[in-house]
């Protein structure tokens, strides 16, 4: 199979799994691991002629070619605008930088970083628009230079120098816009403390999102830059948490589902005064698609009315999705984690090895073996060996009468008689009472 066919088949399987995961099914694990993705990329490092031949083969077999876009491929579809968060962030950013600095100890490196970014003044709306225009001009000039280079059209030295100056000014404008909004990243990153990354790493990831926002900001839409950048900063931080914060990575699209579930759970705890059930959480989330049905179920639960069969099935499926998300969100625990105040014991010391017998059973089996050996020694040599071979007392492998007879050079009937005689001796009360406690 050609590389293109393998790619199309694997991509189709990936999309199916991603669709199932988004709908709450169990396919949460990304089927294309990093090594496999690298293998695919190596396979496609071919000449244009080979790729054209693969495309022709795919068209003949009616396998659709998927247009993959690298740009914005890391966008998380579940992240929506949070106006309350945007208002809180804007208020913090507008406040004096000392308020942010005072939240950290004197020796904290974050404190020094905050003092450095505080040296850059905030921009007014008019200044943002002016800088955005310079950025747009630089991007257009860069595109024109690239186009002229591809087409081989000649530009005069003066025109090329002028365009180069505009491009350089555009890059300078990007730096100015980014530096003036670094405190915005800090304010957003504070909301993600305790998610598995330290604060400086959160700031670093948020800065990457800020740079993406600077590149894509369109002043003509009328948005404030802080409003637009907040979304991109949250995008970048959420992706970093999904990729780096957990020992066992979970798909990126599950991160916001987990976050929404935690927010709903905290709100219900405050409203109900207890931990909510999976059904109560499911009603508050978007797992019940029909709005009327969701409201009807919520009303019935609030009033203590019974649900009909259809509503029960719908609620059961929604609650199952909540439980699956909770299972995915669980953090692994180290077996070396200290337990107790003295740190002398670890968690692994208290976990049973189910492959080994319990200490009481092991001791009982050893005593039974010793008692059995003592009783067998009271039999004749031939009787003892016959029982050991017939019941596999030494090696755990029982033999047939025929096999034992061949070993002793006698008939199977003679072996049966010897076995019966030996068992009658063992049933004697003087011998059997020693084993009665073990055999129950």
TIRO-340441 format. One record per residue (C-alpha): residue in three letters; x, y, z; residue number from 1. Coordinates in nm, 3 decimals, padded with zeros to 5 digits. Example, Ala and Ser with C-alpha at 12.3 -4.5 7.8 and 13.67 -1.06 7.14 Angstrom:
! residues 2
- ala,01.230,-00.450,00.780,1
- ser,01.367,-00.106,00.714,2
This chain:
! residues 440
- unk,00.000,00.000,00.000,1
- unk,00.137,00.341,-00.092,2
- unk,00.207,00.601,00.180,3
- unk,-00.086,00.812,00.065,4
- unk,-00.328,00.521,00.102,5
- unk,-00.198,00.439,00.448,6
- unk,-00.227,00.804,00.547,7
- unk,-00.586,00.836,00.422,8
- unk,-00.691,00.517,00.600,9
- unk,-00.528,00.617,00.929,10
- unk,-00.665,00.970,00.908,11
- unk,-01.017,00.835,00.857,12
- unk,-00.979,00.611,01.162,13
- unk,-00.844,00.905,01.363,14
- unk,-01.139,01.125,01.272,15
- unk,-01.384,00.851,01.371,16
- unk,-01.218,00.810,01.710,17
- unk,-01.205,01.184,01.764,18
- unk,-01.576,01.210,01.685,19
- unk,-01.656,00.931,01.931,20
- unk,-01.448,01.093,02.204,21
- unk,-01.617,01.426,02.152,22
- unk,-01.950,01.252,02.199,23
- unk,-01.844,01.089,02.524,24
- unk,-01.751,00.741,02.400,25
- unk,-01.456,00.548,02.535,26
- unk,-01.217,00.632,02.249,27
- unk,-01.025,00.889,02.450,28
- unk,-00.676,00.779,02.359,29
- unk,-00.513,00.943,02.061,30
- unk,-00.443,00.656,01.813,31
- unk,-00.160,00.842,01.640,32
- unk,00.126,00.859,01.883,33
- unk,00.423,01.089,01.826,34
- unk,00.647,00.817,01.681,35
- unk,00.378,00.707,01.441,36
- unk,00.319,01.065,01.332,37
- unk,00.693,01.104,01.269,38
- unk,00.689,00.787,01.060,39
- unk,00.408,00.927,00.849,40
- unk,00.594,01.253,00.801,41
- unk,00.904,01.062,00.689,42
- unk,00.700,00.860,00.444,43
- unk,00.566,01.177,00.287,44
- unk,00.910,01.333,00.245,45
- unk,00.901,01.225,-00.120,46
- unk,00.927,01.394,-00.454,47
- unk,00.636,01.580,-00.612,48
- unk,00.609,01.315,-00.883,49
- unk,00.555,01.036,-00.627,50
- unk,00.288,01.238,-00.448,51
- unk,00.107,01.309,-00.774,52
- unk,00.107,00.936,-00.855,53
- unk,-00.038,00.859,-00.511,54
- unk,-00.312,01.118,-00.564,55
- unk,-00.404,00.959,-00.897,56
- unk,-00.430,00.619,-00.727,57
- unk,-00.657,00.763,-00.459,58
- unk,-00.884,00.925,-00.717,59
- unk,-00.914,00.591,-00.899,60
- unk,-01.019,00.415,-00.577,61
- unk,-01.262,00.693,-00.477,62
- unk,-01.074,00.756,-00.151,63
- unk,-01.119,01.125,-00.063,64
- unk,-00.816,01.344,-00.005,65
- unk,-00.837,01.546,00.313,66
- unk,-00.710,01.902,00.313,67
- unk,-00.505,01.939,00.630,68
- unk,-00.420,02.288,00.752,69
- unk,-00.135,02.334,00.993,70
- unk,-00.239,02.688,01.077,71
- unk,-00.449,02.710,01.392,72
- unk,-00.441,02.330,01.424,73
- unk,-00.393,02.368,01.799,74
- unk,-00.720,02.555,01.854,75
- unk,-00.933,02.398,02.124,76
- unk,-01.296,02.407,02.007,77
- unk,-01.436,02.378,02.359,78
- unk,-01.283,02.705,02.482,79
- unk,-01.551,02.969,02.468,80
- unk,-01.542,03.336,02.556,81
- unk,-01.568,03.398,02.927,82
- unk,-01.684,03.758,02.961,83
- unk,-01.661,03.751,03.339,84
- unk,-01.301,03.634,03.319,85
- unk,-01.221,03.900,03.059,86
- unk,-01.363,04.171,03.284,87
- unk,-01.165,04.046,03.585,88
- unk,-00.845,04.024,03.383,89
- unk,-00.887,04.373,03.238,90
- unk,-00.945,04.513,03.587,91
- unk,-00.627,04.347,03.717,92
- unk,-00.423,04.464,03.420,93
- unk,-00.544,04.822,03.461,94
- unk,-00.448,04.822,03.830,95
- unk,-00.096,04.926,03.936,96
- unk,00.162,04.651,03.884,97
- unk,00.245,04.663,04.257,98
- unk,-00.078,04.478,04.332,99
- unk,00.042,04.179,04.131,100
- unk,00.394,04.206,04.272,101
- unk,00.271,04.201,04.633,102
- unk,00.112,03.859,04.577,103
- unk,00.457,03.697,04.566,104
- unk,00.741,03.671,04.816,105
- unk,01.053,03.883,04.786,106
- unk,01.272,03.591,04.674,107
- unk,01.022,03.464,04.419,108
- unk,01.160,03.499,04.061,109
- unk,00.808,03.584,03.948,110
- unk,00.829,03.904,04.150,111
- unk,01.137,04.018,03.956,112
- unk,00.969,03.928,03.628,113
- unk,00.661,04.131,03.719,114
- unk,00.875,04.433,03.800,115
- unk,01.044,04.406,03.460,116
- unk,00.721,04.383,03.261,117
- unk,00.574,04.664,03.470,118
- unk,00.819,04.902,03.305,119
- unk,00.618,04.883,02.982,120
- unk,00.319,05.116,02.989,121
- unk,-00.030,04.999,02.898,122
- unk,-00.167,05.110,02.562,123
- unk,-00.481,05.311,02.500,124
- unk,-00.734,05.199,02.241,125
- unk,-00.601,05.457,01.995,126
- unk,-00.244,05.338,02.046,127
- unk,-00.350,04.975,01.993,128
- unk,-00.515,05.065,01.662,129
- unk,-00.210,05.262,01.549,130
- unk,00.024,04.974,01.633,131
- unk,-00.211,04.722,01.469,132
- unk,-00.204,04.927,01.150,133
- unk,00.175,04.921,01.150,134
- unk,00.164,04.543,01.197,135
- unk,-00.084,04.507,00.911,136
- unk,00.133,04.728,00.690,137
- unk,00.439,04.518,00.767,138
- unk,00.256,04.196,00.687,139
- unk,00.130,04.334,00.356,140
- unk,00.476,04.463,00.265,141
- unk,00.631,04.125,00.348,142
- unk,00.371,03.947,00.136,143
- unk,00.439,04.183,-00.155,144
- unk,00.812,04.123,-00.132,145
- unk,00.759,03.747,-00.130,146
- unk,00.518,03.767,-00.425,147
- unk,00.756,03.976,-00.632,148
- unk,01.038,03.734,-00.555,149
- unk,00.832,03.431,-00.664,150
- unk,00.713,03.597,-00.984,151
- unk,01.059,03.723,-01.065,152
- unk,00.926,04.076,-01.113,153
- unk,01.185,04.339,-01.061,154
- unk,01.158,04.600,-00.789,155
- unk,01.370,04.905,-00.784,156
- unk,01.624,04.933,-00.508,157
- unk,01.431,05.222,-00.357,158
- unk,01.103,05.024,-00.355,159
- unk,01.269,04.721,-00.203,160
- unk,01.435,04.932,00.065,161
- unk,01.105,05.107,00.142,162
- unk,00.919,04.776,00.174,163
- unk,01.196,04.635,00.393,164
- unk,01.166,04.934,00.626,165
- unk,00.788,04.880,00.650,166
- unk,00.844,04.511,00.728,167
- unk,01.096,04.596,01.000,168
- unk,00.858,04.854,01.146,169
- unk,00.582,04.590,01.148,170
- unk,00.800,04.352,01.350,171
- unk,00.888,04.633,01.588,172
- unk,00.518,04.709,01.631,173
- unk,00.454,04.343,01.717,174
- unk,00.719,04.362,01.990,175
- unk,00.565,04.680,02.129,176
- unk,00.216,04.531,02.137,177
- unk,00.339,04.210,02.301,178
- unk,00.552,04.384,02.565,179
- unk,00.268,04.614,02.663,180
- unk,00.040,04.317,02.732,181
- unk,00.275,04.082,02.918,182
- unk,00.094,04.155,03.245,183
- unk,-00.224,04.030,03.075,184
- unk,-00.061,03.687,03.049,185
- unk,00.026,03.689,03.420,186
- unk,-00.330,03.774,03.514,187
- unk,-00.471,03.489,03.303,188
- unk,-00.204,03.239,03.411,189
- unk,-00.297,03.291,03.778,190
- unk,-00.630,03.118,03.706,191
- unk,-00.447,02.799,03.607,192
- unk,-00.222,02.757,03.912,193
- unk,-00.245,02.406,04.057,194
- unk,-00.314,02.234,03.725,195
- unk,00.021,02.054,03.704,196
- unk,00.252,02.329,03.573,197
- unk,00.440,02.582,03.782,198
- unk,00.357,02.948,03.747,199
- unk,00.659,03.044,03.536,200
- unk,00.580,02.768,03.287,201
- unk,00.221,02.888,03.267,202
- unk,00.345,03.240,03.196,203
- unk,00.580,03.111,02.927,204
- unk,00.302,02.918,02.753,205
- unk,00.070,03.215,02.784,206
- unk,00.332,03.436,02.620,207
- unk,00.328,03.204,02.318,208
- unk,-00.046,03.254,02.294,209
- unk,00.004,03.630,02.324,210
- unk,00.243,03.625,02.028,211
- unk,-00.013,03.433,01.823,212
- unk,-00.276,03.693,01.913,213
- unk,-00.042,03.973,01.807,214
- unk,00.002,03.810,01.467,215
- unk,-00.370,03.759,01.408,216
- unk,-00.526,04.067,01.568,217
- unk,-00.759,04.252,01.332,218
- unk,-00.829,04.601,01.462,219
- unk,-01.101,04.652,01.198,220
- unk,-01.335,04.415,01.385,221
- unk,-01.362,04.661,01.674,222
- unk,-01.244,04.429,01.953,223
- unk,-01.008,04.545,02.223,224
- unk,-00.678,04.363,02.194,225
- unk,-00.698,04.239,02.553,226
- unk,-01.034,04.074,02.480,227
- unk,-00.894,03.901,02.173,228
- unk,-00.562,03.806,02.333,229
- unk,-00.721,03.657,02.645,230
- unk,-00.880,03.384,02.434,231
- unk,-00.551,03.296,02.265,232
- unk,-00.364,03.296,02.596,233
- unk,-00.618,03.055,02.744,234
- unk,-00.582,02.840,02.432,235
- unk,-00.206,02.815,02.468,236
- unk,-00.210,02.748,02.843,237
- unk,-00.485,02.486,02.815,238
- unk,-00.296,02.300,02.544,239
- unk,00.025,02.307,02.748,240
- unk,-00.156,02.167,03.052,241
- unk,-00.305,01.889,02.840,242
- unk,00.031,01.801,02.684,243
- unk,00.268,01.841,02.978,244
- unk,00.091,01.847,03.313,245
- unk,-00.010,01.481,03.336,246
- unk,00.198,01.167,03.363,247
- unk,-00.057,01.001,03.133,248
- unk,-00.151,01.244,02.859,249
- unk,-00.518,01.297,02.780,250
- unk,-00.653,01.438,02.453,251
- unk,-00.660,01.815,02.432,252
- unk,-01.032,01.833,02.361,253
- unk,-01.098,01.663,02.696,254
- unk,-00.926,01.938,02.897,255
- unk,-01.205,02.191,02.876,256
- unk,-01.466,01.918,02.930,257
- unk,-01.291,01.836,03.257,258
- unk,-01.265,02.204,03.346,259
- unk,-01.637,02.262,03.278,260
- unk,-01.728,01.960,03.488,261
- unk,-01.518,02.087,03.779,262
- unk,-01.676,02.433,03.757,263
- unk,-02.027,02.287,03.753,264
- unk,-01.940,02.054,04.040,265
- unk,-01.805,02.339,04.256,266
- unk,-02.114,02.550,04.186,267
- unk,-02.351,02.266,04.275,268
- unk,-02.161,02.198,04.598,269
- unk,-02.223,02.560,04.700,270
- unk,-02.590,02.546,04.600,271
- unk,-02.676,02.202,04.741,272
- unk,-02.441,02.193,05.040,273
- unk,-02.323,01.843,04.941,274
- unk,-02.140,01.665,04.662,275
- unk,-02.367,01.646,04.355,276
- unk,-02.448,01.317,04.187,277
- unk,-02.344,01.238,03.830,278
- unk,-02.706,01.285,03.722,279
- unk,-02.724,01.635,03.873,280
- unk,-02.399,01.734,03.703,281
- unk,-02.518,01.593,03.369,282
- unk,-02.834,01.805,03.380,283
- unk,-02.628,02.123,03.431,284
- unk,-02.389,02.043,03.145,285
- unk,-02.465,02.014,02.775,286
- unk,-02.480,01.634,02.767,287
- unk,-02.860,01.640,02.717,288
- unk,-02.890,01.795,02.373,289
- unk,-03.264,01.872,02.365,290
- unk,-03.326,02.189,02.565,291
- unk,-03.690,02.104,02.641,292
- unk,-03.600,01.756,02.759,293
- unk,-03.318,01.891,02.976,294
- unk,-03.550,02.148,03.138,295
- unk,-03.816,01.882,03.194,296
- unk,-03.567,01.649,03.364,297
- unk,-03.430,01.933,03.577,298
- unk,-03.780,02.034,03.684,299
- unk,-03.876,01.675,03.768,300
- unk,-03.562,01.624,03.977,301
- unk,-03.615,01.954,04.161,302
- unk,-03.978,01.870,04.242,303
- unk,-03.909,01.504,04.324,304
- unk,-04.136,01.378,04.046,305
- unk,-04.070,01.043,03.875,306
- unk,-03.914,01.039,03.527,307
- unk,-04.066,00.852,03.236,308
- unk,-03.876,00.571,03.063,309
- unk,-03.735,00.794,02.787,310
- unk,-03.613,01.055,03.035,311
- unk,-03.450,00.786,03.249,312
- unk,-03.256,00.651,02.950,313
- unk,-03.146,01.000,02.847,314
- unk,-03.033,01.089,03.199,315
- unk,-02.854,00.755,03.237,316
- unk,-02.653,00.812,02.918,317
- unk,-02.565,01.168,03.021,318
- unk,-02.456,01.054,03.369,319
- unk,-02.239,00.784,03.210,320
- unk,-02.054,01.057,03.016,321
- unk,-01.993,01.245,03.341,322
- unk,-01.849,00.932,03.504,323
- unk,-01.621,00.870,03.205,324
- unk,-01.485,01.225,03.223,325
- unk,-01.423,01.179,03.596,326
- unk,-01.229,00.859,03.527,327
- unk,-01.019,01.034,03.264,328
- unk,-00.947,01.325,03.500,329
- unk,-00.802,01.104,03.774,330
- unk,-00.435,01.165,03.847,331
- unk,-00.196,00.867,03.881,332
- unk,-00.035,00.816,04.220,333
- unk,00.322,00.708,04.280,334
- unk,00.382,00.385,04.471,335
- unk,00.675,00.565,04.635,336
- unk,00.452,00.842,04.772,337
- unk,00.521,00.884,05.147,338
- unk,00.241,00.786,05.383,339
- unk,00.219,00.914,05.736,340
- unk,00.382,01.202,05.917,341
- unk,00.723,01.038,05.956,342
- unk,00.759,00.950,05.585,343
- unk,00.890,00.607,05.685,344
- unk,00.633,00.419,05.476,345
- unk,00.530,00.448,05.113,346
- unk,00.199,00.381,04.943,347
- unk,00.335,00.063,04.785,348
- unk,00.383,-00.090,05.130,349
- unk,00.004,-00.098,05.176,350
- unk,-00.094,-00.240,04.836,351
- unk,-00.156,-00.613,04.825,352
- unk,00.021,-00.831,04.569,353
- unk,-00.273,-01.039,04.454,354
- unk,-00.046,-01.281,04.267,355
- unk,00.091,-01.409,04.599,356
- unk,-00.108,-01.604,04.861,357
- unk,-00.205,-01.433,05.182,358
- unk,00.042,-01.489,05.469,359
- unk,-00.211,-01.697,05.663,360
- unk,-00.282,-01.918,05.359,361
- unk,00.089,-01.960,05.287,362
- unk,00.156,-02.071,05.645,363
- unk,-00.141,-02.309,05.638,364
- unk,-00.026,-02.466,05.311,365
- unk,00.324,-02.517,05.446,366
- unk,00.193,-02.687,05.762,367
- unk,-00.037,-02.906,05.551,368
- unk,00.257,-03.010,05.334,369
- unk,00.463,-03.103,05.640,370
- unk,00.177,-03.302,05.796,371
- unk,00.111,-03.481,05.465,372
- unk,00.476,-03.576,05.431,373
- unk,00.479,-03.709,05.787,374
- unk,00.173,-03.928,05.720,375
- unk,00.306,-04.060,05.387,376
- unk,00.624,-04.175,05.561,377
- unk,00.409,-04.420,05.759,378
- unk,00.321,-04.601,05.433,379
- unk,00.539,-04.847,05.248,380
- unk,00.779,-04.716,04.985,381
- unk,00.566,-04.848,04.697,382
- unk,00.239,-04.709,04.840,383
- unk,00.392,-04.369,04.902,384
- unk,00.537,-04.345,04.549,385
- unk,00.208,-04.456,04.390,386
- unk,00.013,-04.183,04.572,387
- unk,00.277,-03.921,04.490,388
- unk,00.262,-04.005,04.119,389
- unk,-00.116,-04.049,04.098,390
- unk,-00.196,-03.717,04.269,391
- unk,00.113,-03.519,04.166,392
- unk,00.218,-03.448,04.524,393
- unk,00.577,-03.368,04.424,394
- unk,00.553,-03.194,04.088,395
- unk,00.181,-03.109,04.065,396
- unk,00.129,-03.343,03.766,397
- unk,-00.104,-03.638,03.821,398
- unk,-00.046,-03.965,03.629,399
- unk,-00.291,-04.220,03.499,400
- unk,-00.304,-04.579,03.625,401
- unk,-00.144,-04.685,03.295,402
- unk,00.150,-04.445,03.333,403
- unk,00.214,-04.546,03.694,404
- unk,00.192,-04.913,03.600,405
- unk,00.455,-04.867,03.329,406
- unk,00.682,-04.697,03.583,407
- unk,00.655,-04.993,03.825,408
- unk,00.635,-05.261,03.557,409
- unk,00.295,-05.392,03.669,410
- unk,-00.061,-05.379,03.537,411
- unk,-00.295,-05.086,03.590,412
- unk,-00.522,-05.309,03.797,413
- unk,-00.236,-05.382,04.036,414
- unk,-00.170,-05.005,04.070,415
- unk,-00.540,-04.948,04.144,416
- unk,-00.524,-05.207,04.423,417
- unk,-00.210,-05.049,04.574,418
- unk,-00.372,-04.704,04.560,419
- unk,-00.693,-04.826,04.725,420
- unk,-00.496,-04.994,05.004,421
- unk,-00.290,-04.680,05.068,422
- unk,-00.600,-04.459,05.082,423
- unk,-00.765,-04.694,05.334,424
- unk,-00.462,-04.654,05.557,425
- unk,-00.485,-04.275,05.530,426
- unk,-00.853,-04.282,05.629,427
- unk,-00.766,-04.442,05.961,428
- unk,-00.872,-04.200,06.238,429
- unk,-00.525,-04.195,06.385,430
- unk,-00.387,-04.048,06.062,431
- unk,-00.685,-03.858,05.916,432
- unk,-00.744,-03.643,06.224,433
- unk,-00.416,-03.464,06.158,434
- unk,-00.550,-03.345,05.821,435
- unk,-00.911,-03.284,05.920,436
- unk,-00.849,-02.924,06.031,437
- unk,-00.687,-02.836,05.698,438
- unk,-00.947,-03.004,05.479,439
- unk,-01.245,-02.859,05.667,440
